[in-house]
Amino acid sequence: MLTDTKLRSLKAKDKVFRIADSNGLAIEVRSTGAKYWRYRYRYAGKPTMLTLGEYPAMGLADARAARDKARALLKRGANPVQVAQAERLALVEGAQNTFGAIAEELLGQRVRKVGAGSIKRERRLVATDLASIKNTPITNVSTPALLAALRKLEARGIVETAHRARSFAGLVFKYAMSTGRATSNPAETLIGSLQKTQKKHLASITEPAKVGDLLRAIHAYNATPVVMAALRLAPLVFVRPGELRTARWEDVDLATAEWRFVSSKTKTPHIVPLATQAVAILEELRPITQRSSYVFPSLRSAKRPMSENAITVALRTMGFDGATMTGHGFRAMARTILDEVLGYRADFIEHQLAHAVRDPNGRAYNRTAHLAERTKMMQGWADYLETLRAGDKKVVPIRGKKSAEGR
């Protein structure tokens, strides 16, 4: 029989050799010096050999225990080699079928549908906020286990994140069900179980006089040409921040003064009429960034759009904190003043904001709806912003709503 002393003293030879222990157990020494435990037995009359593990990671006592387990299987009529193969397969499949593995598989599909920022946030939800169930086989993730993970987020005061985590978990379970790896969706069961979120409006400046201060700060701000152009264009087009930073030159027609793209929110075609002031900004920027497909490329690589934080950082540098103004705030600014000060029709404004607007019969309007009127509105808006930036004392305050019939 083998001993630890003898095992340690075994040296490699030119050819593989084995030294027996007892009851079919042997140590196999390979020419590389590696040592493996092997169990030799006969099954259905044929000699067979099972690898138990590598020495010294598997010691002598553990090797004998593994041999005894294999012998017990043999006595019950099972082939230890086949049992070991089945266990390894189950282990691999189990690793592939954990909540985290299926979530990652789903994210690989979603890359084609949502932006890189969304993928990054969803991946962080799995890695951090749903870490307690990440490595659990998806069929073992119970409703109480998911709720416990979400309750931890509520306890930290990030209720909105808890709702996002529940929503994304629901997508993972639906995907697992569609691929035959789950039969239920615990996240769906939890609808209504979490604390309600308090709706927060993104900060925006809507008082005309203060808008003038903001515009003067923007035009006095000194940064890269890309950031300065994006800042000056943002109030003129009031699109969503992600749509602005990912704008592509192929979608911009300076000759017709139109920017056409697919709305990131409604996934429908959208048209932004460009006022003369917006065209001037883009014409000045084009020689600088036209080699990139992006209107506002990243400083590090022309193959990527500028950072999603670029506008926010600029606003903070100018002294406008998060409670005062955000990149998204240009939309609220335009919506409020176009309606309450300049008196444009609400449906014109909603169309220009790329909101889902429907006709009296419930049908969605197409992208060209009221385009002529919206073009006039966008030029009127740009002209009005110029008066604010100039500090025109005759600017109508927001409380004194002015009619603009026919606009």
DOLO-533500 format. One line per field, with one value per residue (C-alpha): residue number from 1; x, y, z; residue in three letters. Coordinates in Angstrom, 1 decimal, decimal comma, always signed. Last residue first. Example, Ala and Ser with C-alpha at 12.3 -4.5 7.8 and 13.67 -1.06 7.14 Angstrom:
REM DOLO-533500
drennu = (2 / 1);
xx = (+13,7 / +12,3);
yy = (-1,1 / -4,5);
zz = (+7,1 / +7,8);
sevo = (SER / ALA);
REM end
This chain:
REM DOLO-533500
drennu = (407 / 406 / 405 / 404 / 403 / 402 / 401 / 400 / 399 / 398 / 397 / 396 / 395 / 394 / 393 / 392 / 391 / 390 / 389 / 388 / 387 / 386 / 385 / 384 / 383 / 382 / 381 / 380 / 379 / 378 / 377 / 376 / 375 / 374 / 373 / 372 / 371 / 370 / 369 / 368 / 367 / 366 / 365 / 364 / 363 / 362 / 361 / 360 / 359 / 358 / 357 / 356 / 355 / 354 / 353 / 352 / 351 / 350 / 349 / 348 / 347 / 346 / 345 / 344 / 343 / 342 / 341 / 340 / 339 / 338 / 337 / 336 / 335 / 334 / 333 / 332 / 331 / 330 / 329 / 328 / 327 / 326 / 325 / 324 / 323 / 322 / 321 / 320 / 319 / 318 / 317 / 316 / 315 / 314 / 313 / 312 / 311 / 310 / 309 / 308 / 307 / 306 / 305 / 304 / 303 / 302 / 301 / 300 / 299 / 298 / 297 / 296 / 295 / 294 / 293 / 292 / 291 / 290 / 289 / 288 / 287 / 286 / 285 / 284 / 283 / 282 / 281 / 280 / 279 / 278 / 277 / 276 / 275 / 274 / 273 / 272 / 271 / 270 / 269 / 268 / 267 / 266 / 265 / 264 / 263 / 262 / 261 / 260 / 259 / 258 / 257 / 256 / 255 / 254 / 253 / 252 / 251 / 250 / 249 / 248 / 247 / 246 / 245 / 244 / 243 / 242 / 241 / 240 / 239 / 238 / 237 / 236 / 235 / 234 / 233 / 232 / 231 / 230 / 229 / 228 / 227 / 226 / 225 / 224 / 223 / 222 / 221 / 220 / 219 / 218 / 217 / 216 / 215 / 214 / 213 / 212 / 211 / 210 / 209 / 208 / 207 / 206 / 205 / 204 / 203 / 202 / 201 / 200 / 199 / 198 / 197 / 196 / 195 / 194 / 193 / 192 / 191 / 190 / 189 / 188 / 187 / 186 / 185 / 184 / 183 / 182 / 181 / 180 / 179 / 178 / 177 / 176 / 175 / 174 / 173 / 172 / 171 / 170 / 169 / 168 / 167 / 166 / 165 / 164 / 163 / 162 / 161 / 160 / 159 / 158 / 157 / 156 / 155 / 154 / 153 / 152 / 151 / 150 / 149 / 148 / 147 / 146 / 145 / 144 / 143 / 142 / 141 / 140 / 139 / 138 / 137 / 136 / 135 / 134 / 133 / 132 / 131 / 130 / 129 / 128 / 127 / 126 / 125 / 124 / 123 / 122 / 121 / 120 / 119 / 118 / 117 / 116 / 115 / 114 / 113 / 112 / 111 / 110 / 109 / 108 / 107 / 106 / 105 / 104 / 103 / 102 / 101 / 100 / 99 / 98 / 97 / 96 / 95 / 94 / 93 / 92 / 91 / 90 / 89 / 88 / 87 / 86 / 85 / 84 / 83 / 82 / 81 / 80 / 79 / 78 / 77 / 76 / 75 / 74 / 73 / 72 / 71 / 70 / 69 / 68 / 67 / 66 / 65 / 64 / 63 / 62 / 61 / 60 / 59 / 58 / 57 / 56 / 55 / 54 / 53 / 52 / 51 / 50 / 49 / 48 / 47 / 46 / 45 / 44 / 43 / 42 / 41 / 40 / 39 / 38 / 37 / 36 / 35 / 34 / 33 / 32 / 31 / 30 / 29 / 28 / 27 / 26 / 25 / 24 / 23 / 22 / 21 / 20 / 19 / 18 / 17 / 16 / 15 / 14 / 13 / 12 / 11 / 10 / 9 / 8 / 7 / 6 / 5 / 4 / 3 / 2 / 1);
xx = (-48,3 / -51,9 / -52,7 / -49,6 / -51,1 / -49,0 / -48,8 / -47,8 / -46,6 / -43,6 / -42,2 / -42,5 / -39,1 / -39,2 / -36,0 / -34,0 / -31,0 / -29,2 / -29,4 / -33,1 / -33,5 / -31,5 / -33,7 / -36,7 / -35,1 / -34,4 / -38,0 / -39,4 / -37,2 / -38,4 / -42,1 / -41,9 / -40,5 / -43,1 / -45,9 / -44,4 / -44,0 / -47,5 / -47,4 / -44,3 / -43,3 / -46,6 / -49,4 / -50,2 / -53,8 / -56,2 / -59,1 / -58,8 / -55,1 / -52,3 / -49,1 / -46,3 / -43,7 / -41,0 / -40,6 / -41,5 / -44,7 / -45,6 / -44,8 / -47,0 / -49,7 / -49,6 / -50,2 / -47,7 / -48,4 / -45,0 / -45,0 / -46,9 / -46,6 / -43,2 / -41,9 / -42,9 / -42,0 / -38,8 / -37,5 / -38,7 / -36,7 / -33,6 / -33,8 / -32,6 / -29,0 / -29,7 / -30,3 / -30,9 / -31,0 / -28,1 / -25,9 / -25,5 / -22,1 / -20,5 / -18,4 / -21,6 / -23,2 / -20,0 / -19,9 / -23,5 / -23,0 / -20,0 / -21,5 / -22,8 / -19,3 / -18,9 / -19,8 / -17,4 / -15,4 / -13,7 / -11,9 / -10,5 / -12,1 / -15,4 / -17,3 / -20,1 / -21,5 / -20,7 / -19,7 / -16,2 / -14,3 / -16,8 / -15,7 / -13,8 / -15,0 / -18,6 / -18,5 / -19,0 / -21,7 / -23,4 / -23,5 / -24,8 / -27,5 / -28,7 / -28,9 / -30,8 / -33,4 / -33,1 / -36,3 / -36,1 / -37,7 / -38,5 / -38,9 / -40,3 / -38,5 / -40,7 / -37,9 / -34,7 / -36,5 / -35,3 / -33,4 / -33,9 / -32,2 / -33,5 / -32,2 / -32,9 / -29,3 / -27,9 / -29,2 / -28,3 / -28,9 / -25,6 / -23,8 / -24,8 / -26,2 / -25,1 / -24,6 / -27,9 / -30,0 / -28,6 / -29,4 / -33,1 / -33,9 / -34,3 / -33,2 / -32,2 / -31,5 / -29,0 / -27,3 / -25,2 / -24,0 / -23,3 / -21,2 / -19,2 / -18,6 / -17,4 / -15,3 / -13,4 / -14,2 / -14,6 / -18,0 / -19,1 / -21,9 / -23,1 / -23,0 / -25,0 / -27,5 / -27,9 / -28,4 / -31,0 / -32,8 / -32,8 / -34,7 / -37,1 / -38,0 / -37,9 / -34,6 / -34,7 / -34,2 / -35,4 / -38,8 / -38,9 / -41,7 / -41,8 / -41,4 / -43,9 / -42,6 / -42,3 / -45,0 / -47,0 / -45,5 / -43,7 / -45,4 / -43,9 / -40,4 / -41,0 / -41,4 / -42,1 / -41,1 / -37,4 / -34,8 / -36,9 / -35,5 / -38,6 / -38,8 / -35,2 / -36,0 / -39,0 / -37,0 / -34,3 / -36,8 / -38,5 / -35,1 / -34,8 / -38,1 / -37,3 / -33,9 / -35,5 / -38,0 / -35,3 / -33,3 / -36,3 / -36,5 / -32,9 / -33,4 / -30,8 / -33,6 / -35,4 / -32,2 / -32,1 / -35,8 / -35,0 / -32,6 / -35,1 / -37,8 / -35,7 / -35,2 / -38,9 / -40,0 / -37,7 / -34,5 / -33,9 / -34,9 / -32,5 / -29,5 / -28,1 / -24,9 / -26,5 / -29,1 / -27,3 / -25,6 / -28,9 / -27,9 / -24,2 / -23,4 / -26,9 / -27,8 / -24,3 / -25,0 / -28,3 / -26,5 / -23,8 / -26,4 / -28,4 / -25,3 / -24,3 / -27,7 / -30,6 / -31,7 / -28,6 / -26,9 / -30,1 / -29,1 / -25,8 / -27,6 / -29,8 / -26,8 / -25,4 / -28,8 / -28,7 / -25,3 / -26,3 / -29,5 / -27,5 / -28,2 / -24,7 / -23,1 / -25,7 / -25,1 / -21,4 / -22,1 / -24,7 / -22,2 / -19,6 / -22,1 / -23,1 / -19,5 / -18,8 / -21,8 / -20,7 / -17,2 / -18,6 / -20,7 / -23,8 / -24,8 / -25,3 / -22,0 / -20,3 / -21,7 / -20,3 / -16,9 / -16,9 / -17,6 / -14,9 / -12,4 / -13,4 / -12,7 / -9,3 / -8,4 / -9,4 / -7,2 / -4,2 / -4,5 / -6,3 / -4,5 / -1,3 / -2,1 / -4,6 / -8,2 / -10,4 / -9,6 / -11,7 / -10,4 / -12,2 / -11,6 / -14,5 / -16,7 / -19,8 / -17,8 / -14,3 / -12,3 / -9,3 / -9,4 / -6,8 / -5,3 / -3,2 / +0,5 / +2,0 / +5,8 / +5,6 / +6,4 / +3,3 / +2,9 / -0,3 / -1,3 / -3,4 / -6,7 / -8,2 / -8,8 / -5,4 / -2,5 / -1,0 / +1,9 / +1,4 / +3,8 / +3,8 / +7,0 / +10,2 / +10,2 / +8,8 / +9,9 / +7,9 / +9,3 / +6,2 / +4,0 / +6,3 / +6,2 / +2,4 / +2,1 / +1,0 / +0,0);
yy = (+79,6 / +80,4 / +82,2 / +83,2 / +84,3 / +85,6 / +84,1 / +86,7 / +84,4 / +83,3 / +86,8 / +88,5 / +89,8 / +93,5 / +94,1 / +92,2 / +90,6 / +89,7 / +86,0 / +86,3 / +88,0 / +85,2 / +82,6 / +84,2 / +83,9 / +80,2 / +79,6 / +81,5 / +79,4 / +76,2 / +77,3 / +78,1 / +74,6 / +73,1 / +74,8 / +73,4 / +70,0 / +69,8 / +66,0 / +64,9 / +62,2 / +60,3 / +60,8 / +57,7 / +56,5 / +56,8 / +58,1 / +61,6 / +61,7 / +60,3 / +61,9 / +59,7 / +62,3 / +63,3 / +66,7 / +68,4 / +66,5 / +67,5 / +71,2 / +71,2 / +69,4 / +72,0 / +74,9 / +77,7 / +80,4 / +82,1 / +82,4 / +79,4 / +77,0 / +77,6 / +78,6 / +75,4 / +72,8 / +74,5 / +74,6 / +71,1 / +69,9 / +71,9 / +70,2 / +66,9 / +68,2 / +69,2 / +72,5 / +73,8 / +70,9 / +69,3 / +72,3 / +75,2 / +76,8 / +76,9 / +73,9 / +72,1 / +72,8 / +71,6 / +68,4 / +67,7 / +68,3 / +66,0 / +63,3 / +61,1 / +61,1 / +62,2 / +59,7 / +56,9 / +56,1 / +59,5 / +58,3 / +60,0 / +63,4 / +61,6 / +62,6 / +65,2 / +65,1 / +61,4 / +59,6 / +61,0 / +62,7 / +65,5 / +66,6 / +69,8 / +70,9 / +70,3 / +72,4 / +75,8 / +74,5 / +72,8 / +76,1 / +78,0 / +75,5 / +75,8 / +79,6 / +79,3 / +77,1 / +73,4 / +71,4 / +68,3 / +65,3 / +62,0 / +58,4 / +56,1 / +54,1 / +55,9 / +56,7 / +56,7 / +58,6 / +57,5 / +60,2 / +63,1 / +66,5 / +69,1 / +72,4 / +71,5 / +72,2 / +71,4 / +67,8 / +65,9 / +62,2 / +61,2 / +63,5 / +61,4 / +62,5 / +60,3 / +63,3 / +64,8 / +61,7 / +60,7 / +64,1 / +63,9 / +66,6 / +70,3 / +71,5 / +75,1 / +74,5 / +71,8 / +73,5 / +75,8 / +73,1 / +70,7 / +73,3 / +74,1 / +70,5 / +69,8 / +72,9 / +72,0 / +74,2 / +77,9 / +78,9 / +82,5 / +81,3 / +78,9 / +81,5 / +83,9 / +81,2 / +80,4 / +84,0 / +84,4 / +81,3 / +83,0 / +86,0 / +83,6 / +81,6 / +77,9 / +76,6 / +72,8 / +70,1 / +66,7 / +66,0 / +63,3 / +60,9 / +59,4 / +55,7 / +53,3 / +50,7 / +47,3 / +44,5 / +45,9 / +43,6 / +40,9 / +38,0 / +39,2 / +39,1 / +35,5 / +34,5 / +30,8 / +27,7 / +28,3 / +27,0 / +26,4 / +29,2 / +31,3 / +30,7 / +31,9 / +35,0 / +35,7 / +35,2 / +37,6 / +40,2 / +40,0 / +40,5 / +43,7 / +45,0 / +43,9 / +45,6 / +48,8 / +48,8 / +48,4 / +51,1 / +53,5 / +52,5 / +53,6 / +54,3 / +51,8 / +49,7 / +49,7 / +48,2 / +45,5 / +44,8 / +44,0 / +41,2 / +39,8 / +40,0 / +37,9 / +35,2 / +35,3 / +34,8 / +31,8 / +31,6 / +27,8 / +27,4 / +30,2 / +28,3 / +30,7 / +32,5 / +35,9 / +35,5 / +37,5 / +39,7 / +41,3 / +44,9 / +44,5 / +42,3 / +42,0 / +45,7 / +46,6 / +44,6 / +46,5 / +49,9 / +49,0 / +47,7 / +50,9 / +53,1 / +51,0 / +51,8 / +49,4 / +47,0 / +45,4 / +45,1 / +43,5 / +40,0 / +39,9 / +41,3 / +38,2 / +35,9 / +38,0 / +37,6 / +33,8 / +33,6 / +35,7 / +33,8 / +30,5 / +28,3 / +28,1 / +27,2 / +24,5 / +23,2 / +22,8 / +21,1 / +18,8 / +17,8 / +17,1 / +14,9 / +13,0 / +12,3 / +11,0 / +8,7 / +7,4 / +6,6 / +5,0 / +2,5 / +1,7 / -1,8 / -1,0 / -2,7 / -0,4 / +2,7 / +1,4 / +0,8 / +4,4 / +5,8 / +3,6 / +4,9 / +8,5 / +7,7 / +6,1 / +9,3 / +11,5 / +9,5 / +9,7 / +13,4 / +15,1 / +18,4 / +16,4 / +14,5 / +15,0 / +13,6 / +10,5 / +9,4 / +6,3 / +3,2 / +0,4 / -3,3 / -4,9 / -7,7 / -5,5 / -3,2 / -4,1 / -1,8 / +0,4 / +3,6 / +6,2 / +9,0 / +11,4 / +12,5 / +15,2 / +14,9 / +15,7 / +12,1 / +11,0 / +9,3 / +7,3 / +6,5 / +3,4 / +2,4 / -1,0 / -2,4 / -1,3 / +1,0 / +0,2 / +2,1 / +3,4 / +4,3 / +6,8 / +6,8 / +8,8 / +8,7 / +11,1 / +10,8 / +9,3 / +10,4 / +12,4 / +9,4 / +7,2 / +9,5 / +9,9 / +6,1 / +3,6 / +0,0);
zz = (-34,4 / -35,4 / -32,2 / -30,2 / -27,0 / -24,1 / -20,6 / -18,0 / -15,2 / -17,2 / -17,6 / -21,0 / -22,2 / -22,6 / -20,7 / -23,4 / -21,7 / -24,9 / -23,9 / -23,4 / -26,8 / -28,4 / -26,7 / -28,4 / -31,8 / -31,2 / -30,1 / -33,1 / -35,4 / -33,7 / -33,8 / -37,5 / -38,2 / -35,9 / -38,0 / -41,2 / -39,6 / -38,3 / -38,5 / -40,5 / -38,0 / -38,2 / -35,8 / -33,6 / -34,0 / -31,1 / -33,2 / -31,9 / -33,1 / -30,9 / -29,6 / -28,2 / -27,2 / -29,6 / -27,8 / -31,1 / -31,3 / -27,7 / -28,5 / -31,6 / -29,7 / -26,9 / -29,3 / -28,9 / -26,3 / -26,1 / -22,3 / -20,9 / -23,8 / -25,4 / -22,0 / -20,2 / -22,9 / -23,8 / -20,2 / -19,5 / -22,5 / -21,6 / -18,2 / -19,5 / -19,3 / -15,8 / -14,0 / -10,5 / -8,0 / -9,9 / -9,5 / -12,0 / -11,2 / -14,7 / -13,8 / -12,8 / -16,2 / -18,0 / -15,9 / -16,8 / -20,5 / -20,6 / -18,4 / -21,3 / -22,7 / -26,3 / -29,0 / -29,9 / -33,1 / -33,0 / -29,9 / -26,8 / -27,2 / -27,8 / -30,9 / -31,1 / -34,6 / -34,7 / -37,9 / -37,3 / -40,1 / -40,0 / -36,5 / -36,9 / -40,4 / -39,2 / -36,0 / -37,6 / -39,9 / -36,9 / -34,8 / -37,8 / -38,5 / -34,9 / -35,2 / -38,5 / -36,8 / -37,3 / -37,7 / -35,6 / -37,2 / -35,5 / -36,7 / -34,0 / -31,2 / -28,6 / -26,2 / -28,3 / -31,0 / -34,5 / -36,4 / -38,7 / -38,3 / -40,7 / -42,1 / -45,7 / -46,7 / -43,3 / -43,5 / -40,3 / -40,1 / -41,8 / -39,4 / -36,5 / -33,1 / -30,2 / -27,8 / -28,7 / -28,6 / -25,2 / -23,8 / -25,0 / -27,6 / -26,7 / -30,2 / -29,4 / -25,7 / -26,5 / -29,5 / -27,4 / -25,0 / -27,8 / -29,7 / -26,5 / -25,8 / -29,3 / -29,6 / -26,4 / -23,4 / -22,5 / -21,3 / -22,2 / -24,5 / -21,8 / -19,1 / -21,2 / -21,9 / -18,2 / -17,3 / -20,0 / -18,7 / -15,3 / -16,8 / -18,7 / -15,6 / -16,6 / -15,3 / -15,0 / -12,4 / -13,3 / -11,8 / -9,1 / -8,8 / -5,3 / -5,7 / -4,2 / -1,8 / -3,2 / -3,3 / -6,2 / -8,8 / -6,8 / -8,5 / -11,8 / -10,4 / -9,4 / -13,1 / -13,5 / -15,6 / -16,1 / -18,4 / -21,5 / -23,6 / -23,4 / -19,7 / -19,2 / -21,2 / -19,1 / -16,0 / -17,1 / -18,2 / -14,7 / -13,1 / -15,1 / -13,7 / -10,1 / -10,4 / -11,8 / -8,9 / -6,3 / -8,0 / -7,6 / -3,9 / -3,2 / +0,5 / +1,7 / +3,3 / -0,1 / -1,7 / +1,0 / +0,4 / -3,3 / -2,4 / +0,2 / -2,5 / -4,9 / -2,2 / -1,2 / -4,8 / -5,2 / -7,2 / -7,4 / -11,0 / -11,9 / -10,5 / -7,8 / -8,7 / -9,1 / -6,3 / -3,6 / -6,1 / -7,3 / -6,5 / -7,2 / -10,2 / -11,6 / -11,3 / -12,6 / -15,8 / -16,1 / -15,7 / -18,3 / -20,7 / -20,4 / -21,0 / -24,1 / -25,6 / -26,2 / -28,9 / -30,4 / -27,0 / -25,7 / -27,0 / -25,1 / -22,1 / -22,2 / -22,1 / -19,2 / -17,4 / -18,1 / -16,5 / -13,5 / -12,7 / -12,9 / -15,9 / -17,4 / -14,1 / -13,6 / -17,1 / -16,3 / -13,0 / -14,6 / -17,3 / -14,7 / -12,7 / -15,8 / -16,7 / -13,2 / -13,3 / -16,7 / -15,3 / -12,1 / -14,2 / -12,1 / -11,0 / -7,3 / -6,5 / -9,0 / -7,3 / -4,0 / -5,6 / -6,9 / -3,4 / -2,0 / -4,6 / -3,7 / +0,0 / -0,9 / -2,9 / +0,0 / +2,4 / +0,0 / -0,7 / -3,5 / -4,3 / -3,9 / -6,2 / -8,9 / -9,0 / -9,3 / -12,9 / -13,7 / -15,5 / -17,2 / -17,9 / -19,8 / -18,3 / -18,1 / -15,9 / -14,6 / -12,3 / -12,1 / -10,0 / -10,9 / -8,8 / -10,9 / -10,5 / -12,7 / -13,2 / -16,9 / -17,8 / -16,0 / -12,6 / -12,1 / -8,5 / -8,1 / -6,5 / -7,6 / -4,1 / -2,8 / -3,5 / -6,9 / -8,6 / -12,1 / -14,9 / -17,7 / -19,8 / -19,7 / -16,0 / -13,3 / -9,7 / -6,8 / -3,4 / -2,3 / -2,9 / -0,8 / +2,1 / +1,9 / +2,0 / -0,6 / +0,0);
sevo = (ARG / GLY / GLU / ALA / SER / LYS / LYS / GLY / ARG / ILE / PRO / VAL / VAL / LYS / LYS / ASP / GLY / ALA / ARG / LEU / THR / GLU / LEU / TYR / ASP / ALA / TRP / GLY / GLN / MET / MET / LYS / THR / ARG / GLU / ALA / LEU / HIS / ALA / THR / ARG / ASN / TYR / ALA / ARG / GLY / ASN / PRO / ASP / ARG / VAL / ALA / HIS / ALA / LEU / GLN / HIS / GLU / ILE / PHE / ASP / ALA / ARG / TYR / GLY / LEU / VAL / GLU / ASP / LEU / ILE / THR / ARG / ALA / MET / ALA / ARG / PHE / GLY / HIS / GLY / THR / MET / THR / ALA / GLY / ASP / PHE / GLY / MET / THR / ARG / LEU / ALA / VAL / THR / ILE / ALA / ASN / GLU / SER / MET / PRO / ARG / LYS / ALA / SER / ARG / LEU / SER / PRO / PHE / VAL / TYR / SER / SER / ARG / GLN / THR / ILE / PRO / ARG / LEU / GLU / GLU / LEU / ILE / ALA / VAL / ALA / GLN / THR / ALA / LEU / PRO / VAL / ILE / HIS / PRO / THR / LYS / THR / LYS / SER / SER / VAL / PHE / ARG / TRP / GLU / ALA / THR / ALA / LEU / ASP / VAL / ASP / GLU / TRP / ARG / ALA / THR / ARG / LEU / GLU / GLY / PRO / ARG / VAL / PHE / VAL / LEU / PRO / ALA / LEU / ARG / LEU / ALA / ALA / MET / VAL / VAL / PRO / THR / ALA / ASN / TYR / ALA / HIS / ILE / ALA / ARG / LEU / LEU / ASP / GLY / VAL / LYS / ALA / PRO / GLU / THR / ILE / SER / ALA / LEU / HIS / LYS / LYS / GLN / THR / LYS / GLN / LEU / SER / GLY / ILE / LEU / THR / GLU / ALA / PRO / ASN / SER / THR / ALA / ARG / GLY / THR / SER / MET / ALA / TYR / LYS / PHE / VAL / LEU / GLY / ALA / PHE / SER / ARG / ALA / ARG / HIS / ALA / THR / GLU / VAL / ILE / GLY / ARG / ALA / GLU / LEU / LYS / ARG / LEU / ALA / ALA / LEU / LEU / ALA / PRO / THR / SER / VAL / ASN / THR / ILE / PRO / THR / ASN / LYS / ILE / SER / ALA / LEU / ASP / THR / ALA / VAL / LEU / ARG / ARG / GLU / ARG / LYS / ILE / SER / GLY / ALA / GLY / VAL / LYS / ARG / VAL / ARG / GLN / GLY / LEU / LEU / GLU / GLU / ALA / ILE / ALA / GLY / PHE / THR / ASN / GLN / ALA / GLY / GLU / VAL / LEU / ALA / LEU / ARG / GLU / ALA / GLN / ALA / VAL / GLN / VAL / PRO / ASN / ALA / GLY / ARG / LYS / LEU / LEU / ALA / ARG / ALA / LYS / ASP / ARG / ALA / ALA / ARG / ALA / ASP / ALA / LEU / GLY / MET / ALA / PRO / TYR / GLU / GLY / LEU / THR / LEU / MET / THR / PRO / LYS / GLY / ALA / TYR / ARG / TYR / ARG / TYR / ARG / TRP / TYR / LYS / ALA / GLY / THR / SER / ARG / VAL / GLU / ILE / ALA / LEU / GLY / ASN / SER / ASP / ALA / ILE / ARG / PHE / VAL / LYS / ASP / LYS / ALA / LYS / LEU / SER / ARG / LEU / LYS / THR / ASP / THR / LEU / MET);
REM end
